[in-house]
Amino acid sequence: MLAFFLGAGASVECGMPLVWPFTATFRENVLKRIDTNLFNFSDSEDIKQRFVEIIGNNDLHYEQMVSELEIWKLSTAGKEQQTVDGLIKQTTECIQILLLELQEKCQSRMRLRFDDYFGLKSIIKQHGSLDIYSLNHDLIVEELCSFYEIPLKDGFYSDREHGYSRLGDFKVVTKAEFQQRESPLVH
């Protein structure tokens, strides 16, 4: 078995930012919208102020910010805990939207750089398969596989054999199951 473990640097050539430049973009976008309806502070100035302190902390990157929000949530109860839980979800959605927007802007650069990855197909042909583990939030690996018409098993879709049974007994959640989940935000 051959495996690649990819860090954030794997996507830089394709135009995706490293953690600190992305954090600066994220921070700027959140803080300039703090007085809009983007975030629900449940009319609490104290919650809003603490949120701004976390997001505005230049010593934290975006993943650490979410971690700080999680710690805050676990240290409270009742309405404050519910509000912070909502802020975590809203923050995560902002991160996802910004990353998808950046990825969309990088599409043309990705296509130019993908020619440099021609060896991927021959590695897979030589070894039969390749496991790629990535901590990245982007979709560069998926786009690269699509570009080279390489079959992809990712564990997120029921119509793709995920092949992780050798690691453990994983259940793939179908779209219908995901949509039927219990959520206080979905009514």
LUMRO-759362 format. One line per field, with one value per atom (N, C-alpha, C): residue number from 1; residue in one letter; chain; atom name; x, y, z. Coordinates in nm, 2 decimals. Last residue first. Example, Ala and Ser with C-alpha at 12.3 -4.5 7.8 and 13.67 -1.06 7.14 Angstrom:
i = (2_2_2_1_1_1)
aa = (S_S_S_A_A_A)
ch = (A_A_A_A_A_A)
at = (N_CA_C_N_CA_C)
xx = (1.28_1.37_1.29_1.32_1.23_1.32)
yy = (-0.22_-0.11_0.00_-0.57_-0.45_-0.33)
zz = (0.71_0.71_0.79_0.78_0.78_0.78)
//
This chain:
i = (187_187_187_186_186_186_185_185_185_184_184_184_183_183_183_182_182_182_181_181_181_180_180_180_179_179_179_178_178_178_177_177_177_176_176_176_175_175_175_174_174_174_173_173_173_172_172_172_171_171_171_170_170_170_169_169_169_168_168_168_167_167_167_166_166_166_165_165_165_164_164_164_163_163_163_162_162_162_161_161_161_160_160_160_159_159_159_158_158_158_157_157_157_156_156_156_155_155_155_154_154_154_153_153_153_152_152_152_151_151_151_150_150_150_149_149_149_148_148_148_147_147_147_146_146_146_145_145_145_144_144_144_143_143_143_142_142_142_141_141_141_140_140_140_139_139_139_138_138_138_137_137_137_136_136_136_135_135_135_134_134_134_133_133_133_132_132_132_131_131_131_130_130_130_129_129_129_128_128_128_127_127_127_126_126_126_125_125_125_124_124_124_123_123_123_122_122_122_121_121_121_120_120_120_119_119_119_118_118_118_117_117_117_116_116_116_115_115_115_114_114_114_113_113_113_112_112_112_111_111_111_110_110_110_109_109_109_108_108_108_107_107_107_106_106_106_105_105_105_104_104_104_103_103_103_102_102_102_101_101_101_100_100_100_99_99_99_98_98_98_97_97_97_96_96_96_95_95_95_94_94_94_93_93_93_92_92_92_91_91_91_90_90_90_89_89_89_88_88_88_87_87_87_86_86_86_85_85_85_84_84_84_83_83_83_82_82_82_81_81_81_80_80_80_79_79_79_78_78_78_77_77_77_76_76_76_75_75_75_74_74_74_73_73_73_72_72_72_71_71_71_70_70_70_69_69_69_68_68_68_67_67_67_66_66_66_65_65_65_64_64_64_63_63_63_62_62_62_61_61_61_60_60_60_59_59_59_58_58_58_57_57_57_56_56_56_55_55_55_54_54_54_53_53_53_52_52_52_51_51_51_50_50_50_49_49_49_48_48_48_47_47_47_46_46_46_45_45_45_44_44_44_43_43_43_42_42_42_41_41_41_40_40_40_39_39_39_38_38_38_37_37_37_36_36_36_35_35_35_34_34_34_33_33_33_32_32_32_31_31_31_30_30_30_29_29_29_28_28_28_27_27_27_26_26_26_25_25_25_24_24_24_23_23_23_22_22_22_21_21_21_20_20_20_19_19_19_18_18_18_17_17_17_16_16_16_15_15_15_14_14_14_13_13_13_12_12_12_11_11_11_10_10_10_9_9_9_8_8_8_7_7_7_6_6_6_5_5_5_4_4_4_3_3_3_2_2_2_1_1_1)
aa = (H_H_H_V_V_V_L_L_L_P_P_P_S_S_S_E_E_E_R_R_R_Q_Q_Q_Q_Q_Q_F_F_F_E_E_E_A_A_A_K_K_K_T_T_T_V_V_V_V_V_V_K_K_K_F_F_F_D_D_D_G_G_G_L_L_L_R_R_R_S_S_S_Y_Y_Y_G_G_G_H_H_H_E_E_E_R_R_R_D_D_D_S_S_S_Y_Y_Y_F_F_F_G_G_G_D_D_D_K_K_K_L_L_L_P_P_P_I_I_I_E_E_E_Y_Y_Y_F_F_F_S_S_S_C_C_C_L_L_L_E_E_E_E_E_E_V_V_V_I_I_I_L_L_L_D_D_D_H_H_H_N_N_N_L_L_L_S_S_S_Y_Y_Y_I_I_I_D_D_D_L_L_L_S_S_S_G_G_G_H_H_H_Q_Q_Q_K_K_K_I_I_I_I_I_I_S_S_S_K_K_K_L_L_L_G_G_G_F_F_F_Y_Y_Y_D_D_D_D_D_D_F_F_F_R_R_R_L_L_L_R_R_R_M_M_M_R_R_R_S_S_S_Q_Q_Q_C_C_C_K_K_K_E_E_E_Q_Q_Q_L_L_L_E_E_E_L_L_L_L_L_L_L_L_L_I_I_I_Q_Q_Q_I_I_I_C_C_C_E_E_E_T_T_T_T_T_T_Q_Q_Q_K_K_K_I_I_I_L_L_L_G_G_G_D_D_D_V_V_V_T_T_T_Q_Q_Q_Q_Q_Q_E_E_E_K_K_K_G_G_G_A_A_A_T_T_T_S_S_S_L_L_L_K_K_K_W_W_W_I_I_I_E_E_E_L_L_L_E_E_E_S_S_S_V_V_V_M_M_M_Q_Q_Q_E_E_E_Y_Y_Y_H_H_H_L_L_L_D_D_D_N_N_N_N_N_N_G_G_G_I_I_I_I_I_I_E_E_E_V_V_V_F_F_F_R_R_R_Q_Q_Q_K_K_K_I_I_I_D_D_D_E_E_E_S_S_S_D_D_D_S_S_S_F_F_F_N_N_N_F_F_F_L_L_L_N_N_N_T_T_T_D_D_D_I_I_I_R_R_R_K_K_K_L_L_L_V_V_V_N_N_N_E_E_E_R_R_R_F_F_F_T_T_T_A_A_A_T_T_T_F_F_F_P_P_P_W_W_W_V_V_V_L_L_L_P_P_P_M_M_M_G_G_G_C_C_C_E_E_E_V_V_V_S_S_S_A_A_A_G_G_G_A_A_A_G_G_G_L_L_L_F_F_F_F_F_F_A_A_A_L_L_L_M_M_M)
ch = (A_A_A_A_A_A_A_A_A_A_A_A_A_A_A_A_A_A_A_A_A_A_A_A_A_A_A_A_A_A_A_A_A_A_A_A_A_A_A_A_A_A_A_A_A_A_A_A_A_A_A_A_A_A_A_A_A_A_A_A_A_A_A_A_A_A_A_A_A_A_A_A_A_A_A_A_A_A_A_A_A_A_A_A_A_A_A_A_A_A_A_A_A_A_A_A_A_A_A_A_A_A_A_A_A_A_A_A_A_A_A_A_A_A_A_A_A_A_A_A_A_A_A_A_A_A_A_A_A_A_A_A_A_A_A_A_A_A_A_A_A_A_A_A_A_A_A_A_A_A_A_A_A_A_A_A_A_A_A_A_A_A_A_A_A_A_A_A_A_A_A_A_A_A_A_A_A_A_A_A_A_A_A_A_A_A_A_A_A_A_A_A_A_A_A_A_A_A_A_A_A_A_A_A_A_A_A_A_A_A_A_A_A_A_A_A_A_A_A_A_A_A_A_A_A_A_A_A_A_A_A_A_A_A_A_A_A_A_A_A_A_A_A_A_A_A_A_A_A_A_A_A_A_A_A_A_A_A_A_A_A_A_A_A_A_A_A_A_A_A_A_A_A_A_A_A_A_A_A_A_A_A_A_A_A_A_A_A_A_A_A_A_A_A_A_A_A_A_A_A_A_A_A_A_A_A_A_A_A_A_A_A_A_A_A_A_A_A_A_A_A_A_A_A_A_A_A_A_A_A_A_A_A_A_A_A_A_A_A_A_A_A_A_A_A_A_A_A_A_A_A_A_A_A_A_A_A_A_A_A_A_A_A_A_A_A_A_A_A_A_A_A_A_A_A_A_A_A_A_A_A_A_A_A_A_A_A_A_A_A_A_A_A_A_A_A_A_A_A_A_A_A_A_A_A_A_A_A_A_A_A_A_A_A_A_A_A_A_A_A_A_A_A_A_A_A_A_A_A_A_A_A_A_A_A_A_A_A_A_A_A_A_A_A_A_A_A_A_A_A_A_A_A_A_A_A_A_A_A_A_A_A_A_A_A_A_A_A_A_A_A_A_A_A_A_A_A_A_A_A_A_A_A_A_A_A_A_A_A_A_A_A_A_A_A_A_A_A_A_A_A_A_A_A_A_A_A_A_A_A_A_A_A_A_A_A_A_A_A_A_A_A_A_A_A_A_A_A_A_A_A_A_A_A_A_A_A_A_A_A_A_A_A_A_A_A_A_A_A_A_A_A_A_A_A_A_A_A_A_A_A)
at = (N_CA_C_N_CA_C_N_CA_C_N_CA_C_N_CA_C_N_CA_C_N_CA_C_N_CA_C_N_CA_C_N_CA_C_N_CA_C_N_CA_C_N_CA_C_N_CA_C_N_CA_C_N_CA_C_N_CA_C_N_CA_C_N_CA_C_N_CA_C_N_CA_C_N_CA_C_N_CA_C_N_CA_C_N_CA_C_N_CA_C_N_CA_C_N_CA_C_N_CA_C_N_CA_C_N_CA_C_N_CA_C_N_CA_C_N_CA_C_N_CA_C_N_CA_C_N_CA_C_N_CA_C_N_CA_C_N_CA_C_N_CA_C_N_CA_C_N_CA_C_N_CA_C_N_CA_C_N_CA_C_N_CA_C_N_CA_C_N_CA_C_N_CA_C_N_CA_C_N_CA_C_N_CA_C_N_CA_C_N_CA_C_N_CA_C_N_CA_C_N_CA_C_N_CA_C_N_CA_C_N_CA_C_N_CA_C_N_CA_C_N_CA_C_N_CA_C_N_CA_C_N_CA_C_N_CA_C_N_CA_C_N_CA_C_N_CA_C_N_CA_C_N_CA_C_N_CA_C_N_CA_C_N_CA_C_N_CA_C_N_CA_C_N_CA_C_N_CA_C_N_CA_C_N_CA_C_N_CA_C_N_CA_C_N_CA_C_N_CA_C_N_CA_C_N_CA_C_N_CA_C_N_CA_C_N_CA_C_N_CA_C_N_CA_C_N_CA_C_N_CA_C_N_CA_C_N_CA_C_N_CA_C_N_CA_C_N_CA_C_N_CA_C_N_CA_C_N_CA_C_N_CA_C_N_CA_C_N_CA_C_N_CA_C_N_CA_C_N_CA_C_N_CA_C_N_CA_C_N_CA_C_N_CA_C_N_CA_C_N_CA_C_N_CA_C_N_CA_C_N_CA_C_N_CA_C_N_CA_C_N_CA_C_N_CA_C_N_CA_C_N_CA_C_N_CA_C_N_CA_C_N_CA_C_N_CA_C_N_CA_C_N_CA_C_N_CA_C_N_CA_C_N_CA_C_N_CA_C_N_CA_C_N_CA_C_N_CA_C_N_CA_C_N_CA_C_N_CA_C_N_CA_C_N_CA_C_N_CA_C_N_CA_C_N_CA_C_N_CA_C_N_CA_C_N_CA_C_N_CA_C_N_CA_C_N_CA_C_N_CA_C_N_CA_C_N_CA_C_N_CA_C_N_CA_C_N_CA_C_N_CA_C_N_CA_C_N_CA_C_N_CA_C_N_CA_C_N_CA_C_N_CA_C_N_CA_C_N_CA_C_N_CA_C_N_CA_C_N_CA_C_N_CA_C_N_CA_C_N_CA_C_N_CA_C_N_CA_C_N_CA_C_N_CA_C_N_CA_C_N_CA_C_N_CA_C_N_CA_C_N_CA_C_N_CA_C_N_CA_C_N_CA_C_N_CA_C_N_CA_C_N_CA_C)
xx = (-3.66_-3.79_-3.88_-3.33_-3.42_-3.56_-3.20_-3.21_-3.30_-3.19_-3.28_-3.29_-3.22_-3.14_-3.24_-3.18_-3.24_-3.16_-3.18_-3.12_-3.20_-3.26_-3.36_-3.30_-3.03_-3.14_-3.24_-2.89_-2.83_-2.95_-3.05_-3.03_-2.98_-3.02_-3.15_-3.14_-2.75_-2.80_-2.94_-2.61_-2.67_-2.72_-2.31_-2.44_-2.49_-2.14_-2.15_-2.30_-1.98_-2.10_-2.10_-1.70_-1.75_-1.89_-1.51_-1.65_-1.71_-1.17_-1.28_-1.41_-0.99_-0.95_-1.05_-1.10_-0.98_-0.94_-1.31_-1.34_-1.22_-1.29_-1.22_-1.25_-1.41_-1.29_-1.22_-1.63_-1.53_-1.40_-1.78_-1.73_-1.62_-2.03_-1.88_-1.84_-2.28_-2.26_-2.12_-2.26_-2.30_-2.28_-1.99_-2.10_-2.13_-1.76_-1.86_-1.99_-1.55_-1.62_-1.73_-1.41_-1.38_-1.45_-1.25_-1.33_-1.31_-1.23_-1.21_-1.30_-1.05_-1.16_-1.13_-0.93_-0.89_-1.01_-0.91_-1.01_-0.97_-0.76_-0.69_-0.78_-0.96_-0.88_-0.81_-1.04_-1.14_-1.06_-0.81_-0.86_-0.96_-0.81_-0.70_-0.74_-1.04_-1.03_-0.92_-0.97_-1.09_-1.08_-0.75_-0.73_-0.85_-0.88_-0.77_-0.75_-1.07_-1.10_-1.00_-0.98_-1.01_-1.03_-0.89_-1.03_-1.07_-0.64_-0.68_-0.84_-0.53_-0.60_-0.66_-0.55_-0.53_-0.60_-0.43_-0.48_-0.45_-0.48_-0.43_-0.51_-0.37_-0.45_-0.39_-0.39_-0.32_-0.41_-0.35_-0.43_-0.34_-0.16_-0.30_-0.40_0.10_0.06_-0.08_0.10_0.21_0.17_-0.12_-0.11_-0.01_-0.05_-0.16_-0.16_0.17_0.19_0.07_0.05_0.14_0.17_-0.11_-0.17_-0.08_0.09_0.00_-0.07_0.24_0.30_0.20_0.13_0.10_0.15_0.13_0.10_0.07_0.15_0.27_0.25_-0.11_-0.01_0.11_-0.21_-0.24_-0.15_-0.17_-0.08_-0.09_-0.39_-0.26_-0.16_-0.60_-0.59_-0.45_-0.55_-0.54_-0.52_-0.61_-0.47_-0.45_-0.89_-0.80_-0.66_-0.97_-0.99_-0.90_-0.96_-0.83_-0.85_-1.21_-1.12_-0.99_-1.30_-1.36_-1.27_-1.15_-1.13_-1.18_-1.27_-1.12_-1.09_-1.52_-1.50_-1.36_-1.46_-1.52_-1.51_-1.37_-1.28_-1.33_-1.60_-1.48_-1.38_-1.77_-1.81_-1.68_-1.63_-1.66_-1.69_-1.64_-1.51_-1.53_-1.91_-1.83_-1.70_-1.97_-2.03_-1.95_-1.83_-1.79_-1.84_-1.99_-1.84_-1.79_-2.23_-2.22_-2.08_-2.15_-2.21_-2.20_-2.07_-1.98_-2.03_-2.31_-2.20_-2.09_-2.46_-2.50_-2.39_-2.32_-2.33_-2.37_-2.37_-2.23_-2.23_-2.65_-2.60_-2.46_-2.64_-2.71_-2.66_-2.50_-2.44_-2.51_-2.68_-2.55_-2.49_-2.90_-2.91_-2.78_-2.73_-2.85_-2.84_-2.38_-2.50_-2.61_-2.02_-2.14_-2.26_-1.80_-1.79_-1.92_-1.85_-1.85_-1.84_-1.82_-1.95_-1.95_-1.55_-1.64_-1.78_-1.45_-1.42_-1.52_-1.55_-1.59_-1.56_-1.40_-1.55_-1.61_-1.15_-1.18_-1.33_-1.18_-1.15_-1.18_-1.21_-1.32_-1.30_-0.95_-1.07_-1.19_-0.80_-0.79_-0.90_-0.87_-0.90_-0.89_-0.77_-0.91_-0.95_-0.52_-0.56_-0.70_-0.44_-0.51_-0.54_-0.33_-0.24_-0.31_-0.52_-0.42_-0.33_-0.84_-0.71_-0.62_-1.10_-1.00_-0.86_-1.23_-1.21_-1.10_-1.23_-1.18_-1.14_-1.36_-1.22_-1.16_-1.61_-1.52_-1.37_-1.70_-1.69_-1.59_-1.72_-1.63_-1.60_-1.92_-1.79_-1.69_-2.14_-2.09_-1.94_-2.18_-2.15_-2.09_-2.24_-2.13_-2.09_-2.47_-2.35_-2.23_-2.72_-2.62_-2.50_-2.91_-2.92_-2.83_-2.80_-2.92_-2.93_-2.63_-2.57_-2.68_-2.59_-2.69_-2.63_-2.44_-2.42_-2.54_-2.54_-2.47_-2.45_-2.67_-2.74_-2.67_-2.40_-2.51_-2.58_-2.18_-2.30_-2.42_-1.98_-2.02_-2.15_-1.85_-1.99_-2.05_-1.59_-1.66_-1.81_-1.53_-1.53_-1.60_-1.53_-1.62_-1.64_-1.33_-1.47_-1.57_-1.10_-1.15_-1.30_-1.09_-1.10_-1.16_-1.04_-1.16_-1.19_-0.80_-0.91_-1.04_-0.64_-0.65_-0.77_-0.66_-0.72_-0.74_-0.52_-0.66_-0.73_-0.26_-0.32_-0.48_-0.24_-0.24_-0.29_-0.26_-0.35_-0.36_-0.22_-0.19_-0.27_-0.46_-0.37_-0.33_-0.44_-0.50_-0.41_-0.30_-0.35_-0.43_-0.16_-0.28_-0.36_0.05_0.08_-0.04_-0.09_-0.04_-0.01_-0.16_-0.25_-0.20_0.04_0.01_-0.09_0.05_0.14_0.11_-0.11_-0.16_-0.08_-0.03_-0.05_-0.10_-0.10_-0.08_-0.11_0.04_-0.02_0.01_-0.01_0.04_-0.04_0.07_-0.01_0.06_0.05_0.12_0.02_0.08_0.00_0.09)
yy = (2.29_2.27_2.23_2.30_2.26_2.22_2.36_2.47_2.43_2.14_2.25_2.36_1.83_1.95_2.06_1.50_1.59_1.71_1.42_1.43_1.52_1.40_1.37_1.38_1.46_1.55_1.53_1.22_1.35_1.45_1.04_1.02_1.15_1.14_1.13_1.12_1.10_1.23_1.24_0.85_0.89_1.04_0.79_0.85_0.90_0.50_0.61_0.67_0.37_0.38_0.51_0.16_0.29_0.28_-0.03_-0.04_0.09_-0.01_-0.01_-0.02_-0.05_0.03_0.02_-0.20_-0.25_-0.17_-0.03_-0.14_-0.21_0.17_0.19_0.07_0.19_0.11_0.12_0.33_0.40_0.32_0.35_0.25_0.31_0.58_0.56_0.46_0.63_0.57_0.55_0.77_0.62_0.56_0.97_0.95_0.80_0.99_1.08_1.05_0.82_0.80_0.89_0.84_0.94_0.91_0.73_0.68_0.77_0.79_0.85_0.78_0.73_0.70_0.74_0.99_0.88_0.85_1.19_1.08_0.96_1.41_1.29_1.17_1.57_1.62_1.50_1.43_1.45_1.49_1.44_1.31_1.33_1.72_1.66_1.52_1.76_1.82_1.76_1.61_1.57_1.63_1.76_1.62_1.57_2.02_2.00_1.86_2.12_2.00_1.98_2.21_2.24_2.11_2.16_2.18_2.21_1.92_2.04_2.04_1.70_1.78_1.90_1.39_1.53_1.60_1.10_1.16_1.31_0.88_1.01_1.07_0.57_0.64_0.78_0.43_0.52_0.58_0.13_0.23_0.32_0.01_-0.04_0.06_0.09_0.04_-0.01_0.18_0.10_0.03_0.35_0.23_0.13_0.54_0.46_0.33_0.65_0.59_0.50_0.75_0.63_0.57_0.95_0.84_0.72_1.12_1.06_0.94_1.25_1.13_1.05_1.50_1.38_1.25_1.74_1.62_1.50_1.95_1.91_1.79_2.00_1.93_1.88_2.15_2.01_1.93_2.42_2.35_2.20_2.49_2.51_2.43_2.43_2.36_2.38_2.62_2.47_2.40_2.85_2.83_2.68_2.82_2.83_2.81_2.79_2.69_2.70_2.99_2.92_2.82_3.07_3.16_3.10_2.84_2.87_2.97_2.86_2.75_2.78_3.09_3.09_2.98_2.98_3.10_3.11_2.78_2.75_2.86_2.94_2.84_2.80_3.09_3.15_3.06_2.88_2.96_3.03_2.77_2.69_2.77_2.99_2.93_2.85_3.02_3.13_3.08_2.78_2.81_2.92_2.82_2.72_2.74_3.03_3.06_2.95_2.90_3.02_3.05_2.71_2.67_2.78_2.88_2.79_2.74_3.01_3.09_3.00_2.80_2.86_2.94_2.77_2.66_2.71_3.01_2.98_2.87_2.97_3.08_3.06_2.75_2.74_2.85_2.86_2.75_2.73_3.06_3.10_2.99_2.90_2.99_3.03_2.63_2.71_2.79_2.69_2.61_2.69_2.66_2.73_2.63_2.53_2.59_2.66_2.45_2.35_2.40_2.70_2.63_2.53_2.75_2.84_2.77_2.54_2.54_2.63_2.63_2.50_2.50_2.87_2.88_2.75_2.76_2.85_2.86_2.63_2.55_2.64_2.84_2.75_2.67_2.95_3.03_2.94_2.75_2.78_2.86_2.78_2.65_2.67_3.04_3.01_2.88_3.13_3.11_3.05_3.38_3.25_3.24_3.62_3.50_3.37_3.81_3.79_3.67_3.81_3.77_3.73_3.84_3.95_3.92_3.62_3.64_3.74_3.68_3.55_3.57_3.93_3.91_3.78_3.87_3.96_3.95_3.70_3.65_3.73_3.89_3.78_3.71_4.06_4.11_4.00_3.89_3.95_4.00_3.83_3.72_3.78_4.09_4.02_3.90_4.16_4.23_4.16_3.96_3.97_4.04_3.89_4.02_4.04_3.65_3.65_3.77_3.68_3.69_3.68_3.55_3.56_3.56_3.70_3.62_3.65_3.85_3.73_3.64_4.09_3.98_3.85_4.31_4.28_4.16_4.37_4.44_4.42_4.23_4.19_4.26_4.25_4.22_4.19_4.28_4.39_4.37_4.04_4.16_4.27_3.86_3.84_3.97_3.95_3.93_3.92_3.95_4.07_4.06_3.67_3.77_3.90_3.56_3.53_3.63_3.68_3.71_3.68_3.58_3.72_3.76_3.30_3.36_3.51_3.29_3.26_3.32_3.35_3.44_3.42_3.11_3.25_3.35_2.88_2.90_3.05_2.95_2.88_2.93_2.96_3.02_2.92_2.81_2.82_2.87_2.78_2.91_2.92_2.56_2.58_2.70_2.57_2.59_2.61_2.51_2.65_2.67_2.25_2.33_2.47_2.15_2.08_2.16_2.29_2.33_2.26_2.16_2.27_2.31_1.81_1.92_2.04_1.47_1.60_1.71_1.17_1.25_1.39_0.89_1.03_1.09_0.55_0.65_0.79_0.22_0.35_0.45_-0.12_0.00_0.12)
zz = (1.07_1.12_1.00_1.18_1.07_1.13_1.41_1.31_1.19_1.57_1.62_1.51_1.41_1.42_1.47_1.32_1.42_1.43_0.97_1.10_1.19_0.71_0.81_0.95_0.56_0.56_0.66_0.60_0.65_0.66_0.46_0.61_0.67_0.20_0.27_0.42_0.16_0.16_0.23_0.39_0.26_0.27_0.55_0.56_0.43_0.59_0.51_0.52_0.86_0.80_0.71_0.92_0.90_0.82_1.09_1.04_1.03_0.97_1.07_1.01_0.77_0.89_1.00_0.58_0.64_0.76_0.49_0.58_0.64_0.31_0.44_0.54_0.06_0.08_0.21_-0.05_0.02_0.05_-0.35_-0.26_-0.18_-0.40_-0.42_-0.31_-0.32_-0.45_-0.49_-0.08_-0.08_-0.21_0.00_-0.09_-0.09_0.15_0.18_0.10_0.08_0.20_0.24_-0.16_-0.06_0.07_-0.44_-0.33_-0.21_-0.78_-0.65_-0.55_-1.09_-0.99_-0.85_-1.28_-1.19_-1.10_-1.48_-1.49_-1.41_-1.43_-1.49_-1.50_-1.32_-1.44_-1.51_-1.10_-1.21_-1.33_-0.94_-0.99_-1.10_-0.90_-0.97_-1.02_-0.75_-0.88_-0.97_-0.52_-0.60_-0.74_-0.44_-0.47_-0.56_-0.39_-0.49_-0.53_-0.22_-0.30_-0.41_0.12_-0.02_-0.09_0.37_0.36_0.21_0.45_0.38_0.37_0.53_0.64_0.58_0.37_0.36_0.47_0.23_0.35_0.35_-0.02_0.00_0.13_-0.14_-0.04_-0.02_-0.45_-0.37_-0.27_-0.64_-0.58_-0.50_-0.81_-0.81_-0.75_-0.86_-0.73_-0.71_-1.13_-1.08_-0.95_-1.14_-1.23_-1.18_-0.96_-0.93_-1.02_-1.09_-0.96_-0.93_-1.32_-1.34_-1.20_-1.22_-1.28_-1.30_-1.12_-1.03_-1.09_-1.31_-1.25_-1.16_-1.37_-1.46_-1.40_-1.24_-1.16_-1.24_-1.42_-1.34_-1.26_-1.50_-1.59_-1.52_-1.30_-1.30_-1.40_-1.34_-1.26_-1.26_-1.49_-1.55_-1.47_-1.32_-1.45_-1.51_-1.12_-1.09_-1.22_-1.24_-1.20_-1.18_-1.27_-1.39_-1.36_-0.99_-1.09_-1.21_-0.80_-0.83_-0.95_-0.75_-0.81_-0.86_-0.62_-0.75_-0.83_-0.39_-0.48_-0.62_-0.28_-0.32_-0.41_-0.23_-0.32_-0.37_-0.05_-0.18_-0.28_0.16_0.10_-0.04_0.22_0.18_0.11_0.30_0.19_0.13_0.52_0.41_0.28_0.70_0.65_0.53_0.73_0.67_0.62_0.86_0.73_0.66_1.10_1.01_0.87_1.20_1.17_1.08_1.24_1.15_1.11_1.43_1.30_1.20_1.64_1.58_1.44_1.69_1.64_1.58_1.80_1.67_1.61_2.03_1.94_1.80_2.15_2.11_2.01_2.20_2.12_2.06_2.37_2.25_2.15_2.59_2.52_2.38_2.67_2.62_2.54_2.75_2.63_2.58_2.90_2.87_2.74_2.97_2.97_2.93_2.92_2.95_2.95_2.82_2.96_3.00_2.56_2.67_2.81_2.44_2.44_2.55_2.47_2.53_2.54_2.31_2.45_2.53_2.06_2.12_2.27_2.03_2.04_2.10_2.01_2.13_2.14_1.77_1.89_2.02_1.60_1.62_1.74_1.63_1.67_1.69_1.52_1.67_1.71_1.26_1.32_1.47_1.20_1.20_1.27_1.45_1.31_1.32_1.69_1.66_1.51_1.73_1.76_1.73_1.68_1.58_1.61_1.76_1.82_1.71_1.66_1.64_1.70_1.74_1.60_1.57_2.02_1.97_1.82_2.03_2.09_2.04_1.92_1.85_1.90_2.13_1.99_1.91_2.33_2.35_2.21_2.23_2.26_2.27_2.21_2.09_2.11_2.47_2.38_2.26_2.56_2.62_2.53_2.42_2.39_2.45_2.30_2.41_2.37_2.11_2.17_2.29_2.00_2.09_2.17_1.80_1.93_2.04_1.50_1.59_1.73_1.21_1.33_1.43_1.00_0.97_1.09_1.02_1.07_1.04_1.12_1.03_1.09_1.27_1.30_1.20_1.15_1.28_1.32_0.91_0.90_1.04_0.96_0.89_0.88_1.07_1.16_1.09_0.85_0.97_1.04_0.68_0.63_0.75_0.84_0.79_0.74_0.90_1.01_0.95_0.64_0.72_0.82_0.58_0.49_0.57_0.78_0.77_0.68_0.72_0.85_0.84_0.49_0.48_0.61_0.58_0.49_0.48_0.76_0.81_0.71_0.60_0.71_0.75_0.24_0.37_0.48_-0.03_0.07_0.18_-0.36_-0.23_-0.12_-0.59_-0.56_-0.43_-0.65_-0.72_-0.68_-0.47_-0.61_-0.69_-0.23_-0.25_-0.40_-0.17_-0.25_-0.28_-0.01_-0.13_-0.22_0.23_0.12_-0.01_0.41_0.34_0.22_0.35_0.44_0.35_0.29_0.24_0.35_0.25_0.36_0.32_0.05_0.06_0.17_0.03_0.08_0.08_-0.08_-0.09_-0.05_0.00_0.00_0.00)
//
